[in-house]
């Protein structure tokens, strides 16, 4: 994953659903786990949600918070 991909996770907002308008990095882990079970949407958003799920699952949110503070 490249820096631009990580930066997108702290600047992109969820476009629809219960968490519409929430930054992808701020989505709750339970919501990402639900999407994992249901199946992530196709395309870029699905890849971003999948990456965010893996980051949260592995406790790597600290990497994103540093980027978020820089924005």
mmCIF file of the N, C-alpha and C atoms, coordinates in Angstrom:
data_MODEL
# 
_entry.id   MODEL 
# 
loop_
_atom_site.group_PDB 
_atom_site.id 
_atom_site.type_symbol 
_atom_site.label_atom_id 
_atom_site.label_alt_id 
_atom_site.label_comp_id 
_atom_site.label_asym_id 
_atom_site.label_entity_id 
_atom_site.label_seq_id 
_atom_site.pdbx_PDB_ins_code 
_atom_site.Cartn_x 
_atom_site.Cartn_y 
_atom_site.Cartn_z 
_atom_site.occupancy 
_atom_site.B_iso_or_equiv 
_atom_site.pdbx_formal_charge 
_atom_site.auth_seq_id 
_atom_site.auth_comp_id 
_atom_site.auth_asym_id 
_atom_site.auth_atom_id 
_atom_site.pdbx_PDB_model_num 
ATOM 1   N N  . UNK A 1 1  ? 0.846   -1.167  0.000  1.00 0.00 ? 1  UNK A N  1 
ATOM 2   C CA . UNK A 1 1  ? 0.000   0.000   0.000  1.00 0.00 ? 1  UNK A CA 1 
ATOM 3   C C  . UNK A 1 1  ? 0.898   1.239   0.000  1.00 0.00 ? 1  UNK A C  1 
ATOM 4   N N  . UNK A 1 2  ? 0.565   2.182   -0.854 1.00 0.00 ? 2  UNK A N  1 
ATOM 5   C CA . UNK A 1 2  ? 1.374   3.385   -1.003 1.00 0.00 ? 2  UNK A CA 1 
ATOM 6   C C  . UNK A 1 2  ? 0.833   4.519   -0.135 1.00 0.00 ? 2  UNK A C  1 
ATOM 7   N N  . UNK A 1 3  ? 1.656   5.534   0.032  1.00 0.00 ? 3  UNK A N  1 
ATOM 8   C CA . UNK A 1 3  ? 1.267   6.674   0.868  1.00 0.00 ? 3  UNK A CA 1 
ATOM 9   C C  . UNK A 1 3  ? -0.017  7.326   0.370  1.00 0.00 ? 3  UNK A C  1 
ATOM 10  N N  . UNK A 1 4  ? -0.173  7.437   -0.933 1.00 0.00 ? 4  UNK A N  1 
ATOM 11  C CA . UNK A 1 4  ? -1.384  8.040   -1.499 1.00 0.00 ? 4  UNK A CA 1 
ATOM 12  C C  . UNK A 1 4  ? -2.622  7.228   -1.122 1.00 0.00 ? 4  UNK A C  1 
ATOM 13  N N  . UNK A 1 5  ? -2.483  5.903   -1.065 1.00 0.00 ? 5  UNK A N  1 
ATOM 14  C CA . UNK A 1 5  ? -3.609  5.050   -0.675 1.00 0.00 ? 5  UNK A CA 1 
ATOM 15  C C  . UNK A 1 5  ? -3.972  5.282   0.785  1.00 0.00 ? 5  UNK A C  1 
ATOM 16  N N  . UNK A 1 6  ? -2.964  5.399   1.640  1.00 0.00 ? 6  UNK A N  1 
ATOM 17  C CA . UNK A 1 6  ? -3.212  5.663   3.059  1.00 0.00 ? 6  UNK A CA 1 
ATOM 18  C C  . UNK A 1 6  ? -3.822  7.047   3.252  1.00 0.00 ? 6  UNK A C  1 
ATOM 19  N N  . UNK A 1 7  ? -3.325  8.013   2.510  1.00 0.00 ? 7  UNK A N  1 
ATOM 20  C CA . UNK A 1 7  ? -3.861  9.369   2.594  1.00 0.00 ? 7  UNK A CA 1 
ATOM 21  C C  . UNK A 1 7  ? -5.334  9.406   2.197  1.00 0.00 ? 7  UNK A C  1 
ATOM 22  N N  . UNK A 1 8  ? -5.695  8.606   1.212  1.00 0.00 ? 8  UNK A N  1 
ATOM 23  C CA . UNK A 1 8  ? -7.091  8.553   0.778  1.00 0.00 ? 8  UNK A CA 1 
ATOM 24  C C  . UNK A 1 8  ? -8.001  8.019   1.892  1.00 0.00 ? 8  UNK A C  1 
ATOM 25  N N  . UNK A 1 9  ? -7.484  7.141   2.733  1.00 0.00 ? 9  UNK A N  1 
ATOM 26  C CA . UNK A 1 9  ? -8.291  6.588   3.832  1.00 0.00 ? 9  UNK A CA 1 
ATOM 27  C C  . UNK A 1 9  ? -8.627  7.641   4.882  1.00 0.00 ? 9  UNK A C  1 
ATOM 28  N N  . UNK A 1 10 ? -7.806  8.681   4.998  1.00 0.00 ? 10 UNK A N  1 
ATOM 29  C CA . UNK A 1 10 ? -8.072  9.722   5.994  1.00 0.00 ? 10 UNK A CA 1 
ATOM 30  C C  . UNK A 1 10 ? -8.750  10.951  5.392  1.00 0.00 ? 10 UNK A C  1 
ATOM 31  N N  . UNK A 1 11 ? -8.992  10.933  4.084  1.00 0.00 ? 11 UNK A N  1 
ATOM 32  C CA . UNK A 1 11 ? -9.650  12.072  3.439  1.00 0.00 ? 11 UNK A CA 1 
ATOM 33  C C  . UNK A 1 11 ? -10.958 11.699  2.741  1.00 0.00 ? 11 UNK A C  1 
ATOM 34  N N  . UNK A 1 12 ? -11.164 10.427  2.461  1.00 0.00 ? 12 UNK A N  1 
ATOM 35  C CA . UNK A 1 12 ? -12.355 9.983   1.750  1.00 0.00 ? 12 UNK A CA 1 
ATOM 36  C C  . UNK A 1 12 ? -13.488 9.708   2.729  1.00 0.00 ? 12 UNK A C  1 
ATOM 37  N N  . UNK A 1 13 ? -14.671 10.186  2.391  1.00 0.00 ? 13 UNK A N  1 
ATOM 38  C CA . UNK A 1 13 ? -15.852 9.964   3.235  1.00 0.00 ? 13 UNK A CA 1 
ATOM 39  C C  . UNK A 1 13 ? -16.707 8.852   2.656  1.00 0.00 ? 13 UNK A C  1 
ATOM 40  N N  . UNK A 1 14 ? -17.363 8.124   3.544  1.00 0.00 ? 14 UNK A N  1 
ATOM 41  C CA . UNK A 1 14 ? -18.282 7.074   3.126  1.00 0.00 ? 14 UNK A CA 1 
ATOM 42  C C  . UNK A 1 14 ? -19.414 7.736   2.345  1.00 0.00 ? 14 UNK A C  1 
ATOM 43  N N  . UNK A 1 15 ? -19.662 7.293   1.109  1.00 0.00 ? 15 UNK A N  1 
ATOM 44  C CA . UNK A 1 15 ? -20.630 7.988   0.252  1.00 0.00 ? 15 UNK A CA 1 
ATOM 45  C C  . UNK A 1 15 ? -22.102 7.637   0.516  1.00 0.00 ? 15 UNK A C  1 
ATOM 46  N N  . UNK A 1 16 ? -22.374 6.593   1.274  1.00 0.00 ? 16 UNK A N  1 
ATOM 47  C CA . UNK A 1 16 ? -23.769 6.174   1.475  1.00 0.00 ? 16 UNK A CA 1 
ATOM 48  C C  . UNK A 1 16 ? -23.898 5.342   2.746  1.00 0.00 ? 16 UNK A C  1 
ATOM 49  N N  . UNK A 1 17 ? -25.140 5.041   3.089  1.00 0.00 ? 17 UNK A N  1 
ATOM 50  C CA . UNK A 1 17 ? -25.411 4.150   4.203  1.00 0.00 ? 17 UNK A CA 1 
ATOM 51  C C  . UNK A 1 17 ? -25.454 4.836   5.558  1.00 0.00 ? 17 UNK A C  1 
ATOM 52  N N  . UNK A 1 18 ? -25.459 4.027   6.583  1.00 0.00 ? 18 UNK A N  1 
ATOM 53  C CA . UNK A 1 18 ? -25.571 4.491   7.963  1.00 0.00 ? 18 UNK A CA 1 
ATOM 54  C C  . UNK A 1 18 ? -24.474 5.486   8.331  1.00 0.00 ? 18 UNK A C  1 
ATOM 55  N N  . UNK A 1 19 ? -23.296 5.294   7.796  1.00 0.00 ? 19 UNK A N  1 
ATOM 56  C CA . UNK A 1 19 ? -22.151 6.144   8.126  1.00 0.00 ? 19 UNK A CA 1 
ATOM 57  C C  . UNK A 1 19 ? -21.791 7.117   7.000  1.00 0.00 ? 19 UNK A C  1 
ATOM 58  N N  . UNK A 1 20 ? -22.781 7.484   6.203  1.00 0.00 ? 20 UNK A N  1 
ATOM 59  C CA . UNK A 1 20 ? -22.557 8.442   5.114  1.00 0.00 ? 20 UNK A CA 1 
ATOM 60  C C  . UNK A 1 20 ? -21.927 9.715   5.684  1.00 0.00 ? 20 UNK A C  1 
ATOM 61  N N  . UNK A 1 21 ? -20.843 10.170  5.044  1.00 0.00 ? 21 UNK A N  1 
ATOM 62  C CA . UNK A 1 21 ? -20.159 11.381  5.473  1.00 0.00 ? 21 UNK A CA 1 
ATOM 63  C C  . UNK A 1 21 ? -19.054 11.153  6.486  1.00 0.00 ? 21 UNK A C  1 
ATOM 64  N N  . UNK A 1 22 ? -18.906 9.928   6.970  1.00 0.00 ? 22 UNK A N  1 
ATOM 65  C CA . UNK A 1 22 ? -17.852 9.596   7.925  1.00 0.00 ? 22 UNK A CA 1 
ATOM 66  C C  . UNK A 1 22 ? -16.575 9.243   7.173  1.00 0.00 ? 22 UNK A C  1 
ATOM 67  N N  . UNK A 1 23 ? -15.447 9.762   7.642  1.00 0.00 ? 23 UNK A N  1 
ATOM 68  C CA . UNK A 1 23 ? -14.180 9.401   7.019  1.00 0.00 ? 23 UNK A CA 1 
ATOM 69  C C  . UNK A 1 23 ? -13.980 7.889   7.131  1.00 0.00 ? 23 UNK A C  1 
ATOM 70  N N  . UNK A 1 24 ? -13.414 7.295   6.104  1.00 0.00 ? 24 UNK A N  1 
ATOM 71  C CA . UNK A 1 24 ? -13.211 5.847   6.106  1.00 0.00 ? 24 UNK A CA 1 
ATOM 72  C C  . UNK A 1 24 ? -12.381 5.404   7.310  1.00 0.00 ? 24 UNK A C  1 
ATOM 73  N N  . UNK A 1 25 ? -11.411 6.202   7.710  1.00 0.00 ? 25 UNK A N  1 
ATOM 74  C CA . UNK A 1 25 ? -10.575 5.835   8.855  1.00 0.00 ? 25 UNK A CA 1 
ATOM 75  C C  . UNK A 1 25 ? -11.339 5.875   10.178 1.00 0.00 ? 25 UNK A C  1 
ATOM 76  N N  . UNK A 1 26 ? -12.490 6.537   10.194 1.00 0.00 ? 26 UNK A N  1 
ATOM 77  C CA . UNK A 1 26 ? -13.285 6.653   11.415 1.00 0.00 ? 26 UNK A CA 1 
ATOM 78  C C  . UNK A 1 26 ? -14.440 5.653   11.475 1.00 0.00 ? 26 UNK A C  1 
ATOM 79  N N  . UNK A 1 27 ? -14.577 4.819   10.459 1.00 0.00 ? 27 UNK A N  1 
ATOM 80  C CA . UNK A 1 27 ? -15.646 3.816   10.479 1.00 0.00 ? 27 UNK A CA 1 
ATOM 81  C C  . UNK A 1 27 ? -15.379 2.805   11.589 1.00 0.00 ? 27 UNK A C  1 
ATOM 82  N N  . UNK A 1 28 ? -16.421 2.405   12.319 1.00 0.00 ? 28 UNK A N  1 
ATOM 83  C CA . UNK A 1 28 ? -16.221 1.420   13.390 1.00 0.00 ? 28 UNK A CA 1 
ATOM 84  C C  . UNK A 1 28 ? -15.802 0.058   12.838 1.00 0.00 ? 28 UNK A C  1 
ATOM 85  N N  . UNK A 1 29 ? -14.995 -0.637  13.605 1.00 0.00 ? 29 UNK A N  1 
ATOM 86  C CA . UNK A 1 29 ? -14.511 -1.950  13.175 1.00 0.00 ? 29 UNK A CA 1 
ATOM 87  C C  . UNK A 1 29 ? -15.669 -2.923  12.950 1.00 0.00 ? 29 UNK A C  1 
ATOM 88  N N  . UNK A 1 30 ? -16.711 -2.830  13.774 1.00 0.00 ? 30 UNK A N  1 
ATOM 89  C CA . UNK A 1 30 ? -17.849 -3.748  13.611 1.00 0.00 ? 30 UNK A CA 1 
ATOM 90  C C  . UNK A 1 30 ? -18.547 -3.545  12.256 1.00 0.00 ? 30 UNK A C  1 
ATOM 91  N N  . UNK A 1 31 ? -18.566 -2.306  11.771 1.00 0.00 ? 31 UNK A N  1 
ATOM 92  C CA . UNK A 1 31 ? -19.169 -2.014  10.467 1.00 0.00 ? 31 UNK A CA 1 
ATOM 93  C C  . UNK A 1 31 ? -18.312 -2.606  9.354  1.00 0.00 ? 31 UNK A C  1 
ATOM 94  N N  . UNK A 1 32 ? -17.009 -2.464  9.482  1.00 0.00 ? 32 UNK A N  1 
ATOM 95  C CA . UNK A 1 32 ? -16.098 -3.042  8.492  1.00 0.00 ? 32 UNK A CA 1 
ATOM 96  C C  . UNK A 1 32 ? -16.156 -4.567  8.516  1.00 0.00 ? 32 UNK A C  1 
ATOM 97  N N  . UNK A 1 33 ? -16.301 -5.146  9.710  1.00 0.00 ? 33 UNK A N  1 
ATOM 98  C CA . UNK A 1 33 ? -16.429 -6.605  9.827  1.00 0.00 ? 33 UNK A CA 1 
ATOM 99  C C  . UNK A 1 33 ? -17.724 -7.072  9.176  1.00 0.00 ? 33 UNK A C  1 
ATOM 100 N N  . UNK A 1 34 ? -18.783 -6.299  9.332  1.00 0.00 ? 34 UNK A N  1 
ATOM 101 C CA . UNK A 1 34 ? -20.056 -6.636  8.694  1.00 0.00 ? 34 UNK A CA 1 
ATOM 102 C C  . UNK A 1 34 ? -19.893 -6.627  7.174  1.00 0.00 ? 34 UNK A C  1 
ATOM 103 N N  . UNK A 1 35 ? -19.210 -5.608  6.663  1.00 0.00 ? 35 UNK A N  1 
ATOM 104 C CA . UNK A 1 35 ? -18.963 -5.533  5.219  1.00 0.00 ? 35 UNK A CA 1 
ATOM 105 C C  . UNK A 1 35 ? -18.095 -6.704  4.753  1.00 0.00 ? 35 UNK A C  1 
ATOM 106 N N  . UNK A 1 36 ? -17.119 -7.066  5.563  1.00 0.00 ? 36 UNK A N  1 
ATOM 107 C CA . UNK A 1 36 ? -16.251 -8.199  5.213  1.00 0.00 ? 36 UNK A CA 1 
ATOM 108 C C  . UNK A 1 36 ? -17.086 -9.464  5.043  1.00 0.00 ? 36 UNK A C  1 
ATOM 109 N N  . UNK A 1 37 ? -18.009 -9.664  5.967  1.00 0.00 ? 37 UNK A N  1 
ATOM 110 C CA . UNK A 1 37 ? -18.874 -10.853 5.917  1.00 0.00 ? 37 UNK A CA 1 
ATOM 111 C C  . UNK A 1 37 ? -19.848 -10.784 4.737  1.00 0.00 ? 37 UNK A C  1 
ATOM 112 N N  . UNK A 1 38 ? -20.401 -9.591  4.493  1.00 0.00 ? 38 UNK A N  1 
ATOM 113 C CA . UNK A 1 38 ? -21.376 -9.385  3.417  1.00 0.00 ? 38 UNK A CA 1 
ATOM 114 C C  . UNK A 1 38 ? -20.706 -9.385  2.043  1.00 0.00 ? 38 UNK A C  1 
ATOM 115 N N  . UNK A 1 39 ? -19.487 -8.853  2.028  1.00 0.00 ? 39 UNK A N  1 
ATOM 116 C CA . UNK A 1 39 ? -18.764 -8.678  0.771  1.00 0.00 ? 39 UNK A CA 1 
ATOM 117 C C  . UNK A 1 39 ? -18.593 -7.196  0.488  1.00 0.00 ? 39 UNK A C  1 
ATOM 118 N N  . UNK A 1 40 ? -17.360 -6.776  0.339  1.00 0.00 ? 40 UNK A N  1 
ATOM 119 C CA . UNK A 1 40 ? -17.093 -5.366  0.065  1.00 0.00 ? 40 UNK A CA 1 
ATOM 120 C C  . UNK A 1 40 ? -17.613 -5.019  -1.333 1.00 0.00 ? 40 UNK A C  1 
ATOM 121 N N  . UNK A 1 41 ? -18.031 -3.757  -1.528 1.00 0.00 ? 41 UNK A N  1 
ATOM 122 C CA . UNK A 1 41 ? -18.486 -3.355  -2.859 1.00 0.00 ? 41 UNK A CA 1 
ATOM 123 C C  . UNK A 1 41 ? -17.347 -3.428  -3.868 1.00 0.00 ? 41 UNK A C  1 
ATOM 124 N N  . UNK A 1 42 ? -17.712 -3.513  -5.112 1.00 0.00 ? 42 UNK A N  1 
ATOM 125 C CA . UNK A 1 42 ? -16.711 -3.563  -6.183 1.00 0.00 ? 42 UNK A CA 1 
ATOM 126 C C  . UNK A 1 42 ? -16.037 -2.202  -6.323 1.00 0.00 ? 42 UNK A C  1 
ATOM 127 N N  . UNK A 1 43 ? -14.864 -2.212  -6.880 1.00 0.00 ? 43 UNK A N  1 
ATOM 128 C CA . UNK A 1 43 ? -14.181 -0.969  -7.213 1.00 0.00 ? 43 UNK A CA 1 
ATOM 129 C C  . UNK A 1 43 ? -13.304 -0.421  -6.110 1.00 0.00 ? 43 UNK A C  1 
ATOM 130 N N  . UNK A 1 44 ? -12.965 0.850   -6.288 1.00 0.00 ? 44 UNK A N  1 
ATOM 131 C CA . UNK A 1 44 ? -12.016 1.520   -5.392 1.00 0.00 ? 44 UNK A CA 1 
ATOM 132 C C  . UNK A 1 44 ? -12.520 1.562   -3.948 1.00 0.00 ? 44 UNK A C  1 
ATOM 133 N N  . UNK A 1 45 ? -13.803 1.872   -3.757 1.00 0.00 ? 45 UNK A N  1 
ATOM 134 C CA . UNK A 1 45 ? -14.347 1.944   -2.402 1.00 0.00 ? 45 UNK A CA 1 
ATOM 135 C C  . UNK A 1 45 ? -14.223 0.597   -1.697 1.00 0.00 ? 45 UNK A C  1 
ATOM 136 N N  . UNK A 1 46 ? -14.504 -0.470  -2.390 1.00 0.00 ? 46 UNK A N  1 
ATOM 137 C CA . UNK A 1 46 ? -14.382 -1.801  -1.800 1.00 0.00 ? 46 UNK A CA 1 
ATOM 138 C C  . UNK A 1 46 ? -12.953 -2.111  -1.391 1.00 0.00 ? 46 UNK A C  1 
ATOM 139 N N  . UNK A 1 47 ? -12.005 -1.719  -2.219 1.00 0.00 ? 47 UNK A N  1 
ATOM 140 C CA . UNK A 1 47 ? -10.591 -1.928  -1.877 1.00 0.00 ? 47 UNK A CA 1 
ATOM 141 C C  . UNK A 1 47 ? -10.205 -1.093  -0.661 1.00 0.00 ? 47 UNK A C  1 
ATOM 142 N N  . UNK A 1 48 ? -10.711 0.143   -0.596 1.00 0.00 ? 48 UNK A N  1 
ATOM 143 C CA . UNK A 1 48 ? -10.405 1.001   0.543  1.00 0.00 ? 48 UNK A CA 1 
ATOM 144 C C  . UNK A 1 48 ? -11.018 0.447   1.831  1.00 0.00 ? 48 UNK A C  1 
ATOM 145 N N  . UNK A 1 49 ? -12.255 -0.016  1.766  1.00 0.00 ? 49 UNK A N  1 
ATOM 146 C CA . UNK A 1 49 ? -12.900 -0.593  2.950  1.00 0.00 ? 49 UNK A CA 1 
ATOM 147 C C  . UNK A 1 49 ? -12.170 -1.859  3.394  1.00 0.00 ? 49 UNK A C  1 
ATOM 148 N N  . UNK A 1 50 ? -11.744 -2.669  2.443  1.00 0.00 ? 50 UNK A N  1 
ATOM 149 C CA . UNK A 1 50 ? -10.988 -3.876  2.767  1.00 0.00 ? 50 UNK A CA 1 
ATOM 150 C C  . UNK A 1 50 ? -9.661  -3.545  3.438  1.00 0.00 ? 50 UNK A C  1 
ATOM 151 N N  . UNK A 1 51 ? -8.989  -2.529  2.939  1.00 0.00 ? 51 UNK A N  1 
ATOM 152 C CA . UNK A 1 51 ? -7.722  -2.104  3.530  1.00 0.00 ? 51 UNK A CA 1 
ATOM 153 C C  . UNK A 1 51 ? -7.947  -1.556  4.939  1.00 0.00 ? 51 UNK A C  1 
ATOM 154 N N  . UNK A 1 52 ? -9.008  -0.789  5.107  1.00 0.00 ? 52 UNK A N  1 
ATOM 155 C CA . UNK A 1 52 ? -9.311  -0.235  6.424  1.00 0.00 ? 52 UNK A CA 1 
ATOM 156 C C  . UNK A 1 52 ? -9.644  -1.338  7.410  1.00 0.00 ? 52 UNK A C  1 
ATOM 157 N N  . UNK A 1 53 ? -10.336 -2.352  6.958  1.00 0.00 ? 53 UNK A N  1 
ATOM 158 C CA . UNK A 1 53 ? -10.644 -3.505  7.800  1.00 0.00 ? 53 UNK A CA 1 
ATOM 159 C C  . UNK A 1 53 ? -9.355  -4.175  8.270  1.00 0.00 ? 53 UNK A C  1 
ATOM 160 N N  . UNK A 1 54 ? -8.433  -4.415  7.373  1.00 0.00 ? 54 UNK A N  1 
ATOM 161 C CA . UNK A 1 54 ? -7.170  -5.068  7.717  1.00 0.00 ? 54 UNK A CA 1 
ATOM 162 C C  . UNK A 1 54 ? -6.332  -4.199  8.662  1.00 0.00 ? 54 UNK A C  1 
ATOM 163 N N  . UNK A 1 55 ? -6.332  -2.904  8.436  1.00 0.00 ? 55 UNK A N  1 
ATOM 164 C CA . UNK A 1 55 ? -5.588  -1.992  9.306  1.00 0.00 ? 55 UNK A CA 1 
ATOM 165 C C  . UNK A 1 55 ? -6.134  -2.049  10.724 1.00 0.00 ? 55 UNK A C  1 
ATOM 166 N N  . UNK A 1 56 ? -7.463  -1.968  10.855 1.00 0.00 ? 56 UNK A N  1 
ATOM 167 C CA . UNK A 1 56 ? -8.071  -2.003  12.187 1.00 0.00 ? 56 UNK A CA 1 
ATOM 168 C C  . UNK A 1 56 ? -7.917  -3.371  12.827 1.00 0.00 ? 56 UNK A C  1 
ATOM 169 N N  . UNK A 1 57 ? -8.060  -4.410  12.050 1.00 0.00 ? 57 UNK A N  1 
ATOM 170 C CA . UNK A 1 57 ? -7.932  -5.771  12.569 1.00 0.00 ? 57 UNK A CA 1 
ATOM 171 C C  . UNK A 1 57 ? -6.545  -6.010  13.161 1.00 0.00 ? 57 UNK A C  1 
ATOM 172 N N  . UNK A 1 58 ? -5.534  -5.418  12.555 1.00 0.00 ? 58 UNK A N  1 
ATOM 173 C CA . UNK A 1 58 ? -4.157  -5.612  12.992 1.00 0.00 ? 58 UNK A CA 1 
ATOM 174 C C  . UNK A 1 58 ? -3.644  -4.508  13.920 1.00 0.00 ? 58 UNK A C  1 
ATOM 175 N N  . UNK A 1 59 ? -4.538  -3.619  14.340 1.00 0.00 ? 59 UNK A N  1 
ATOM 176 C CA . UNK A 1 59 ? -4.164  -2.577  15.292 1.00 0.00 ? 59 UNK A CA 1 
ATOM 177 C C  . UNK A 1 59 ? -3.201  -1.534  14.763 1.00 0.00 ? 59 UNK A C  1 
ATOM 178 N N  . UNK A 1 60 ? -3.311  -1.202  13.484 1.00 0.00 ? 60 UNK A N  1 
ATOM 179 C CA . UNK A 1 60 ? -2.381  -0.265  12.861 1.00 0.00 ? 60 UNK A CA 1 
ATOM 180 C C  . UNK A 1 60 ? -2.985  1.129   12.638 1.00 0.00 ? 60 UNK A C  1 
ATOM 181 N N  . UNK A 1 61 ? -4.050  1.446   13.362 1.00 0.00 ? 61 UNK A N  1 
ATOM 182 C CA . UNK A 1 61 ? -4.711  2.737   13.176 1.00 0.00 ? 61 UNK A CA 1 
ATOM 183 C C  . UNK A 1 61 ? -3.786  3.912   13.447 1.00 0.00 ? 61 UNK A C  1 
ATOM 184 N N  . UNK A 1 62 ? -2.784  3.720   14.293 1.00 0.00 ? 62 UNK A N  1 
ATOM 185 C CA . UNK A 1 62 ? -1.843  4.788   14.617 1.00 0.00 ? 62 UNK A CA 1 
ATOM 186 C C  . UNK A 1 62 ? -1.172  5.384   13.392 1.00 0.00 ? 62 UNK A C  1 
ATOM 187 N N  . UNK A 1 63 ? -0.930  4.559   12.394 1.00 0.00 ? 63 UNK A N  1 
ATOM 188 C CA . UNK A 1 63 ? -0.343  5.064   11.146 1.00 0.00 ? 63 UNK A CA 1 
ATOM 189 C C  . UNK A 1 63 ? -1.244  6.103   10.487 1.00 0.00 ? 63 UNK A C  1 
ATOM 190 N N  . UNK A 1 64 ? -2.534  5.861   10.550 1.00 0.00 ? 64 UNK A N  1 
ATOM 191 C CA . UNK A 1 64 ? -3.482  6.765   9.904  1.00 0.00 ? 64 UNK A CA 1 
ATOM 192 C C  . UNK A 1 64 ? -3.713  8.033   10.709 1.00 0.00 ? 64 UNK A C  1 
ATOM 193 N N  . UNK A 1 65 ? -3.677  7.927   12.034 1.00 0.00 ? 65 UNK A N  1 
ATOM 194 C CA . UNK A 1 65 ? -3.935  9.102   12.857 1.00 0.00 ? 65 UNK A CA 1 
ATOM 195 C C  . UNK A 1 65 ? -2.855  10.159  12.661 1.00 0.00 ? 65 UNK A C  1 
ATOM 196 N N  . UNK A 1 66 ? -1.624  9.725   12.428 1.00 0.00 ? 66 UNK A N  1 
ATOM 197 C CA . UNK A 1 66 ? -0.554  10.691  12.141 1.00 0.00 ? 66 UNK A CA 1 
ATOM 198 C C  . UNK A 1 66 ? -0.835  11.433  10.835 1.00 0.00 ? 66 UNK A C  1 
ATOM 199 N N  . UNK A 1 67 ? -1.273  10.694  9.821  1.00 0.00 ? 67 UNK A N  1 
ATOM 200 C CA . UNK A 1 67 ? -1.623  11.324  8.535  1.00 0.00 ? 67 UNK A CA 1 
ATOM 201 C C  . UNK A 1 67 ? -2.820  12.241  8.687  1.00 0.00 ? 67 UNK A C  1 
ATOM 202 N N  . UNK A 1 68 ? -3.790  11.801  9.485  1.00 0.00 ? 68 UNK A N  1 
ATOM 203 C CA . UNK A 1 68 ? -5.016  12.585  9.679  1.00 0.00 ? 68 UNK A CA 1 
ATOM 204 C C  . UNK A 1 68 ? -4.691  13.933  10.341 1.00 0.00 ? 68 UNK A C  1 
ATOM 205 N N  . UNK A 1 69 ? -3.785  13.919  11.305 1.00 0.00 ? 69 UNK A N  1 
ATOM 206 C CA . UNK A 1 69 ? -3.401  15.161  11.988 1.00 0.00 ? 69 UNK A CA 1 
ATOM 207 C C  . UNK A 1 69 ? -2.718  16.131  11.034 1.00 0.00 ? 69 UNK A C  1 
ATOM 208 N N  . UNK A 1 70 ? -2.021  15.595  10.045 1.00 0.00 ? 70 UNK A N  1 
ATOM 209 C CA . UNK A 1 70 ? -1.313  16.432  9.077  1.00 0.00 ? 70 UNK A CA 1 
ATOM 210 C C  . UNK A 1 70 ? -2.275  17.115  8.112  1.00 0.00 ? 70 UNK A C  1 
ATOM 211 N N  . UNK A 1 71 ? -3.475  16.626  7.989  1.00 0.00 ? 71 UNK A N  1 
ATOM 212 C CA . UNK A 1 71 ? -4.457  17.190  7.038  1.00 0.00 ? 71 UNK A CA 1 
ATOM 213 C C  . UNK A 1 71 ? -5.142  18.405  7.595  1.00 0.00 ? 71 UNK A C  1 
# 
